[in-house]
Amino acid sequence: MAEVYSSLFKGNVHITTPFSSSHKGIDLGNYKVKNPIYSPNKLGSGTVSKIATSYTSQGKEWKNSLVVWITYDSGYVMSLYHGEVKDKIVNKGDRVVVGQQIYRTGNTGHSTGDHLHCAISRNGAFIDPAPLVTNDLNVSVFKIGDEIEITGTQNIRKGNGTSYPVTRVTQVGERYVIEGGPRIADGYTWWDLKGADWIA
């Protein structure tokens, strides 16, 4: 089982169970107990939208298991499972930023060892969290309203993905204000530029 970097752990982890149609998230661990978990690099800022002390899986209710949901400004909703209720870090309504501790791993509920179950949804549909929370050590994090300066030539596209047509090519020294994003598509993080279109 190969190791990958995850900003959730700020270190290397093993993905013990990948995302699938029957497992709507990924399980990650690093052989440590009560490992601190941080808000990941690619999701930006968000708000703790819900906290629960139990959940239902495979028709059974698992009690005394901490579940935390964070709704990110980027439109993603992340939920974290298997922590212990007494280890709660954040509260409903708290704002969270990249790199802030938000959770601890645990072994509660439907679990056979200390690990983190991480699920991410967008527009109500679960997606594979791996591209958003692994191999993300050197992620440049911007936010809406930031002014950026172009340091190389890049394509600006009509939408957030490589299948969208190129509307222009940037020039070194141009400045833009970010008005939307981030969006993850085709292996890139995309930002909507005020007065232009999307750039990766």
C-alpha positions in Angstrom: 0.0 0.0 0.0 1.7 3.2 -1.2 1.9 6.3 0.8 0.6 9.7 -0.4 0.8 13.1 1.1 -2.4 14.6 2.5 -2.9 18.1 3.8 -5.6 16.6 6.0 -2.8 15.0 8.0 0.0 17.4 7.0 2.0 14.3 6.2 2.1 11.0 4.4 -0.9 8.6 4.8 -2.2 5.3 3.4 -5.5 5.2 1.6 -6.9 2.0 3.2 -10.3 2.1 1.4 -10.7 4.1 -1.8 -13.8 5.8 -3.1 -16.3 3.5 -4.9 -20.1 3.2 -5.6 -20.5 1.4 -2.3 -18.0 3.4 -0.2 -18.8 7.1 -0.7 -15.5 8.5 0.6 -12.0 7.4 1.3 -10.4 6.0 4.5 -7.0 7.3 5.4 -4.6 6.5 8.2 -1.0 6.8 9.3 -0.8 4.1 12.0 -1.1 6.8 14.8 -4.0 7.2 17.1 -6.0 10.5 17.6 -4.0 12.0 14.8 -4.8 15.8 14.3 -6.8 16.5 11.1 -6.5 19.9 9.3 -8.7 21.7 6.8 -7.2 20.7 3.4 -5.3 23.0 1.1 -7.5 22.8 -2.0 -10.9 23.6 -0.4 -10.3 27.1 0.9 -12.3 28.6 3.7 -15.7 27.3 5.0 -18.1 27.0 7.9 -18.9 24.1 10.2 -22.4 23.4 9.1 -23.3 20.4 11.2 -22.0 18.2 14.0 -23.5 14.8 15.1 -22.7 12.3 17.7 -24.0 9.3 15.8 -24.6 8.1 12.3 -26.4 5.3 10.4 -24.5 2.9 8.2 -25.8 -0.3 6.6 -29.0 0.0 8.5 -27.4 0.3 11.9 -27.0 3.3 14.1 -23.5 3.9 15.4 -23.5 6.0 18.6 -20.9 8.0 20.3 -19.1 8.7 17.0 -18.2 12.3 16.2 -19.2 13.4 12.7 -18.3 16.9 11.4 -19.6 18.6 8.2 -17.9 21.6 6.8 -19.5 23.6 3.9 -16.8 25.4 2.0 -17.2 28.7 0.1 -16.1 26.8 -3.0 -19.3 24.7 -2.9 -17.8 21.5 -1.5 -19.2 19.8 1.6 -16.7 17.6 3.5 -17.8 15.2 6.3 -15.4 13.5 8.6 -16.2 10.3 10.6 -14.7 8.0 13.4 -13.5 10.6 15.9 -14.5 10.4 19.5 -17.1 12.9 20.8 -14.9 14.0 23.7 -12.2 15.1 21.1 -14.4 17.7 19.4 -12.3 20.6 18.1 -14.8 22.9 16.2 -18.3 23.9 16.9 -21.3 24.4 14.5 -21.0 27.9 13.0 -17.2 28.2 13.3 -15.3 29.5 10.3 -12.4 27.4 9.2 -9.4 28.2 7.0 -6.7 26.2 5.3 -4.4 24.4 7.7 -6.6 24.9 10.8 -7.1 21.8 13.0 -10.7 20.7 12.7 -10.8 17.0 13.9 -8.9 14.0 15.3 -8.9 10.5 14.0 -10.6 7.8 16.0 -12.0 4.3 16.1 -15.7 4.9 16.8 -18.7 3.6 14.9 -18.4 1.2 12.0 -14.6 1.0 12.3 -11.9 -1.7 13.0 -9.0 0.7 13.6 -8.1 4.3 14.2 -8.5 6.2 10.9 -10.4 9.0 9.1 -13.3 8.5 6.8 -13.5 11.6 4.6 -16.5 12.1 2.3 -16.9 15.1 -0.1 -20.1 16.1 -2.0 -20.9 18.9 -4.4 -24.5 19.8 -5.4 -25.7 16.9 -3.3 -23.6 14.2 -5.2 -20.7 12.4 -3.6 -17.4 12.6 -5.4 -14.0 11.0 -5.0 -12.2 13.1 -2.3 -8.7 11.9 -3.3 -8.0 14.6 -5.9 -8.9 17.3 -3.4 -7.1 16.0 -0.3 -4.1 14.0 -1.5 -0.9 14.9 -3.3 -1.6 18.5 -2.3 1.5 19.7 -0.5 2.4 22.6 -2.8 -1.0 24.2 -3.5 -1.2 27.9 -4.0 -4.3 29.0 -2.1 -6.1 32.1 -3.3 -9.5 33.5 -2.2 -12.2 35.6 -3.9 -11.1 39.2 -4.0 -7.3 38.5 -4.2 -5.4 40.4 -6.8 -3.0 38.3 -8.8 -0.2 39.1 -11.2 0.5 36.9 -14.2 4.1 35.6 -14.2 3.9 33.5 -17.4 1.8 32.9 -20.4 -1.3 30.9 -19.7 -4.6 30.1 -21.5 -7.7 31.7 -20.2 -10.7 29.5 -21.0 -14.4 30.1 -21.3 -15.1 27.7 -18.4 -13.4 25.7 -15.6 -11.9 22.8 -17.6 -9.6 22.0 -20.5 -12.5 21.2 -22.8 -13.6 24.8 -22.8 -12.4 27.0 -25.6 -9.4 29.3 -25.1 -10.6 33.0 -25.1 -7.1 34.5 -24.8 -3.6 34.0 -23.7 -2.2 36.0 -20.8 0.8 38.3 -20.9 3.4 38.6 -18.2 2.6 41.5 -15.8 -1.2 41.5 -16.3 -3.2 41.8 -13.1 -6.6 40.3 -12.3 -8.9 40.1 -9.4 -10.3 36.6 -8.5 -14.1 36.7 -8.5 -15.0 33.0 -8.4 -13.6 29.6 -7.6 -11.8 27.4 -6.8 -13.2 24.6 -9.0 -11.3 21.4 -9.5 -11.4 19.9 -13.0 -9.1 17.9 -15.3 -6.4 17.8 -12.6 -6.2 21.6 -12.2 -7.6 24.2 -9.8 -9.5 26.9 -11.7 -10.2 30.5 -10.8 -12.7 32.9 -12.4 -11.0 36.2 -13.2 -12.9 39.5 -13.1 -13.2 40.9 -16.6 -11.9 37.7 -18.1 -12.8 34.0 -17.9 -11.2 31.0 -16.1 -7.5 30.3 -15.5 -5.8 27.3 -13.9 
